[in-house]
Amino acid sequence: MKAPAILLIALPLLATSAAAQQGNVRATMHNLSVSGTGQIKSSTETEVCKFCHIPHSAIVPQPLWGHALSSVKQYQVPQVRSKGTRILAPQPDGSSRLCLSCHDGTVALADVGRSPRKPSMSGPTHLAPTQQGFIGIDLSGSHPVSIRMPDGSDQQSADDMGLKSLAVVQADRQVRLDESGKIQCTTCHDPHSDQYYQPGRAAHFAVKPSTTEICVTCHEVR
């Protein structure tokens, strides 16, 4: 029995998409395999995607997440203003929690999958405060994450930047809220591509060519 035509078309598209993502990651610091060009990489593992993703028995089903999660329960988080009152931002969840599994420095970079056999590393086993990419558990000086983007009616005080309407933000195809409408690390950063990185202009893995362009996607300049 022949497969439906739509399936025959979809399979090559999926394969092409996966290959393209792997190609992008291969050229970035997120390539921790033996082919990585950074200081931190494996001395044995040749698979590029394995450090974050696993096809079976994933720790987080979507997106087939295979890296051990941090056991940190309470991060230091920044304050945010809500309806005229300053409150603490929520604890990281969703994709931000996945990013922190490496970037808070508490979990070994090669702690992947559920198998006791882990890739060997030729460089540091954990991110340390002196290394690029280290965030730690003090997030109080960073943009809040895991916070739901309010609609335009929930404006900040006169001493804060204003917010654009939720509809305007959601219309942007590069700066993406998660499925719950929350701002996450992946709202401003694409872990699979570092095409826009430029010192002083765009951070590593930025989703747009400059930090300013990312900020004004959500914020009104007064």
C-alpha positions as CSV (number, residue, x, y, z in Angstrom):
1,M,0.0,0.0,0.0
2,K,1.4,3.4,-1.0
3,A,2.0,6.1,1.6
4,P,-0.2,9.2,1.2
5,A,1.3,11.8,-1.0
6,I,1.3,14.4,1.8
7,L,3.4,12.0,3.9
8,L,5.9,11.4,1.1
9,I,6.3,15.2,0.9
10,A,6.5,15.8,4.6
11,L,9.2,13.2,5.3
12,P,11.9,14.9,3.1
13,L,10.9,18.3,4.5
14,L,11.4,17.1,8.1
15,A,14.7,15.5,7.2
16,T,15.9,18.7,5.5
17,S,14.8,20.8,8.5
18,A,16.7,18.6,11.0
19,A,19.8,18.6,8.8
20,A,19.7,22.4,8.5
21,Q,19.4,22.9,12.2
22,Q,22.3,20.5,12.9
23,G,24.3,22.4,10.3
24,N,23.6,25.7,12.0
25,V,24.5,24.3,15.5
26,R,27.7,22.7,14.2
27,A,29.2,26.2,13.7
28,T,28.3,27.5,17.2
29,M,29.6,27.1,20.7
30,H,26.6,24.8,21.4
31,N,28.4,22.2,19.3
32,L,30.0,20.2,22.2
33,S,30.9,17.2,20.0
34,V,34.5,16.4,18.9
35,S,33.9,18.7,15.9
36,G,33.3,21.7,18.1
37,T,35.6,24.6,17.7
38,G,35.2,26.0,21.2
39,Q,37.3,25.4,24.3
40,I,34.6,23.1,25.8
41,K,33.9,20.0,23.8
42,S,33.9,16.2,24.0
43,S,36.9,14.0,23.3
44,T,34.7,11.1,22.3
45,E,31.2,12.1,21.2
46,T,30.6,12.7,17.5
47,E,26.9,13.4,17.6
48,V,26.1,17.2,17.6
49,C,22.6,17.2,18.9
50,K,23.1,14.6,21.6
51,F,24.1,17.1,24.3
52,C,20.6,18.5,24.4
53,H,18.2,16.1,22.6
54,I,17.5,12.4,22.7
55,P,15.1,10.5,20.4
56,H,13.8,8.1,23.1
57,S,12.9,8.4,26.8
58,A,13.3,12.1,26.9
59,I,13.5,13.9,30.2
60,V,11.2,16.6,28.8
61,P,9.1,15.2,26.0
62,Q,8.9,18.4,24.1
63,P,11.4,19.2,22.6
64,L,12.9,15.6,23.2
65,W,15.1,17.1,25.9
66,G,17.9,14.8,27.0
67,H,20.1,16.8,29.3
68,A,19.8,16.5,33.0
69,L,17.9,19.4,34.6
70,S,19.3,21.5,37.4
71,S,18.2,20.7,40.9
72,V,18.2,24.4,41.9
73,K,14.8,25.2,43.4
74,Q,15.1,28.9,44.0
75,Y,17.0,31.2,41.7
76,Q,17.6,34.9,42.6
77,V,15.2,36.7,40.3
78,P,14.7,40.3,39.4
79,Q,11.8,42.5,40.5
80,V,9.0,43.4,38.0
81,R,6.2,45.9,38.2
82,S,2.7,44.6,38.0
83,K,-0.3,47.0,38.3
84,G,1.8,49.6,40.1
85,T,3.4,47.2,42.6
86,R,6.9,45.7,42.5
87,I,7.0,42.0,42.9
88,L,9.6,39.3,42.3
89,A,9.6,37.7,38.8
90,P,8.5,34.0,38.8
91,Q,11.0,31.2,39.0
92,P,12.3,30.0,35.6
93,D,10.2,27.4,33.9
94,G,9.7,26.0,30.4
95,S,12.6,26.4,27.9
96,S,14.4,28.8,30.3
97,R,14.8,25.9,32.7
98,L,16.3,23.8,29.9
99,C,18.8,26.5,29.1
100,L,19.8,26.8,32.8
101,S,20.5,23.1,33.0
102,C,23.9,23.9,31.5
103,H,24.2,27.7,32.0
104,D,23.6,27.9,35.8
105,G,26.9,25.9,36.2
106,T,25.5,23.2,38.6
107,V,25.1,20.3,36.1
108,A,27.9,18.6,34.2
109,L,27.7,19.5,30.5
110,A,28.0,15.8,29.5
111,D,25.2,14.7,31.9
112,V,23.0,13.6,29.0
113,G,20.4,10.9,28.6
114,R,19.4,8.3,31.2
115,S,22.4,6.0,30.5
116,P,25.3,5.8,33.0
117,R,27.7,6.1,30.1
118,K,28.4,9.8,29.5
119,P,30.6,11.5,26.8
120,S,34.1,12.3,28.0
121,M,35.0,16.0,27.9
122,S,38.4,17.3,26.8
123,G,37.8,20.7,28.5
124,P,35.9,21.8,31.6
125,T,33.1,19.5,32.7
126,H,30.9,22.4,34.1
127,L,30.5,26.1,33.1
128,A,32.4,28.2,35.6
129,P,32.0,31.9,36.5
130,T,35.1,32.8,34.5
131,Q,33.8,31.1,31.3
132,Q,31.6,32.6,28.5
133,G,28.0,31.4,28.8
134,F,28.0,31.1,32.6
135,I,24.9,32.6,34.1
136,G,24.8,31.1,37.6
137,I,21.9,31.1,40.0
138,D,21.7,34.8,40.5
139,L,19.4,36.1,37.7
140,S,18.5,39.3,39.5
141,G,20.5,41.4,37.0
142,S,19.0,39.8,34.0
143,H,15.7,40.4,32.0
144,P,12.9,38.5,33.8
145,V,12.0,35.2,32.2
146,S,9.0,32.8,32.5
147,I,6.7,35.9,32.9
148,R,3.6,36.2,30.8
149,M,3.6,39.1,28.4
150,P,0.8,41.5,29.4
151,D,-1.4,43.1,26.9
152,G,-0.9,46.8,26.1
153,S,-3.4,47.9,28.8
154,D,-0.9,46.9,31.6
155,Q,1.5,49.8,31.1
156,Q,4.4,50.4,33.4
157,S,5.2,53.6,35.3
158,A,6.6,56.7,33.7
159,D,10.1,55.8,34.7
160,D,9.9,52.4,32.8
161,M,9.9,51.6,29.2
162,G,6.4,51.1,27.8
163,L,5.1,47.9,26.3
164,K,3.6,47.3,22.9
165,S,0.4,45.5,22.5
166,L,0.4,41.7,22.8
167,A,-0.9,41.4,19.2
168,V,2.1,43.4,17.9
169,V,4.6,41.2,19.7
170,Q,2.9,38.0,18.7
171,A,3.0,39.1,15.0
172,D,6.8,39.1,15.1
173,R,8.2,35.9,13.6
174,Q,11.7,36.2,15.2
175,V,11.0,37.3,18.8
176,R,8.8,34.4,20.0
177,L,6.8,34.0,23.1
178,D,6.3,30.4,24.3
179,E,3.0,28.5,23.9
180,S,1.7,30.0,27.2
181,G,2.5,33.6,26.0
182,K,5.5,33.8,28.3
183,I,8.9,35.5,27.7
184,Q,11.6,32.8,27.9
185,C,15.3,32.7,27.1
186,T,14.3,31.4,23.6
187,T,12.2,34.6,23.1
188,C,15.4,36.6,22.4
189,H,17.9,33.8,21.8
190,D,17.9,31.0,19.2
191,P,20.0,28.1,20.6
192,H,20.5,26.6,17.1
193,S,21.9,29.6,15.3
194,D,24.5,32.3,16.1
195,Q,24.3,34.1,12.8
196,Y,23.8,37.6,14.2
197,Y,26.5,37.6,16.8
198,Q,28.6,40.8,16.7
199,P,30.4,42.2,19.8
200,G,28.8,45.4,21.1
201,R,25.8,45.0,18.8
202,A,24.2,41.6,19.1
203,A,24.7,38.9,21.8
204,H,25.5,35.3,21.1
205,F,22.5,33.4,19.7
206,A,20.5,36.7,19.2
207,V,17.3,36.3,17.1
208,K,17.9,39.7,15.4
209,P,20.9,41.6,14.1
210,S,21.1,43.9,17.1
211,T,20.0,44.0,20.8
212,T,18.1,47.2,20.1
213,E,16.0,45.5,17.4
214,I,15.1,42.8,19.9
215,C,14.2,45.2,22.7
216,V,11.9,47.4,20.6
217,T,9.9,44.3,19.5
218,C,8.2,44.4,22.9
219,H,9.1,47.8,24.3
220,E,7.9,51.3,23.3
221,V,10.7,53.9,23.2
222,R,9.5,57.0,25.0
